[in-house]
Amino acid sequence: MKNRILLLALTSMLTAWSWGKTIYVATDGDDAAAGTIKAPLKSLPAACQQASAGDTVYFRGGTYRVTDDQIMDVKGNTAFVFALKKAGSENGRTCFMGYPGERPVFDFSALQLDGRHRIAAFYLGADYLHLRNFDIVGVPVRVKGHTQSECISARKGSHCIVENIAMYNNMAIGYYQTAGSHNLVLNCDAYNNYDDYSEGPYGGNVDGFGCHVIKPTDIGNTFRGCRAWRNSDDGFDLIHCQAPVLIDHCVAMYNGFRPTADPHNTTEFKSAGDGNGFKCGGWGMEKEKTRCIGQSPKHQVFHCVAYYNKANGIYANHHLSGNLWFNNTSAMNRRDNYNMVNRRSTEAGDNIDIGGYGHVLIGNVSWNPNKQDLSNCDSTRCFLSNNSFAPTEIPVSESDFVSTDPALLFLPRDAKGNLPHSDFLSAKQESVLSQRNMGWQ
């Protein structure tokens, strides 16, 4: 896995190469300065004013405290704090990056607004943008009712790369996409995100990562090498998404629980929102929610691990077609490890659950669920091969794995953002799981 992720990261760096100018920003800079490495600017809005398509903006290390006067755009009920609208091209992306060897932090906790606007911290408002190597913290929610804020709001741009970004201790969703195609979210972390303000302590609208594009033509969106944990709702959420999404070599753990002071805590669990690890598809089940499409997308979840989420580990969420599930490991989730439930049809008001149909499950492993290994799956209408649970059950025990210590899921990324190889739930070489090439690694 590590070599594959490293290759993809190097590829993304090469494709992001820009022939434009370089602009520098530093916490001790001056927005009246030239923007050079020796005379850096102080804020991202000032850098955006100087930047042209294909330029690179580097942030030096330190904490950037974002205030209301830096908000770049407001439309309708949403304030786009950093509205990134200068498109690059396939020959040179417009880049916004932490300076190599340093790790800047953008702290949005001081934003107040007027109590009427959602907050989108970084807005992907153009094609061929590249964000890399910085942290986003403190994004607040200032509106009551069913609402949300977003750390990275992908509502327009296509062919964008969001790489090695950590989004934590926010009241906001990590990465949220409603439009755009061929975007790559690579080696990102979303954790300890919880909104206890808008609708009280439930925190049911804060996922780690979400893709919900509304056009079937918005294809090619990928999450790769990402981790989601301690988000108060779901880890990865594709509800209402009308184009297929690939989730590859990702981890979802401890979602549906409230944050803890130590983000690596493996013992304290206070309930919050839904808490599915990978929620892949669906249009909801309420009668008034009948915004279903004639041909539902087939999402792909490959080589992922779902561990100890509050609800299901891997979940089809009343989808209207099958998804592809290859070589995943789902363990100790507090409902089912794999729940393939589908909705009966697209007819208005036909909100009836039935056993999942059209799913393809190959090489998946289930270990020690609270309820079932596999549920709500019509095996006569799905293709199942070489799984630990079907078509022929293979007993799985702790002794099949190199390690069952979840602390290994928190291993730090390397300087380029890649995850190191983890022995967690990795099959021992002599086990039947390894011999049959089953599971997430």
Buried (B, 14 or more C-beta within 10 A) or exposed (E): BBEBBBEBBEEBBEBBEBEBBBBBBBBEBBBEBEBEEEEBBBBBBBBBEBBEBBBBBBBBBBEBBBEEEBBBBEEEEBBBBBBBBBBBEEEBBBBBBBBEEBBBBBBBEEBEBEEEBBBBBBBBBBBBBBBBBBBBBBBBBBBEEEBBBBBBBBBBBBBBBBBBBBBBBBBBBBBBBBBBBBBBBBBBBBBBBBBBBBBEBBBBBBBBBBBBBEEBEBBBBBBBBBBBBBBBBBBBBBBBBBBBBBBBBBBBBBBBBBBBEEBEBBEEBEBBBBBBBBBBBBBBEEEEEBEBBEEBBBBBBBBBBBBBBBBBBBBBBBBBBBBBBBBBBBBBBBBBBBBBBBBEEBEEEEBEEBBBBBBBBBBBBBBBBEEBBBBBBBBEBBEBEBBBBBEEEBEBEEEBBBBBEBEBBBEEBBEBBBBEEBBBBBBBEEBBBBEBEBBBB
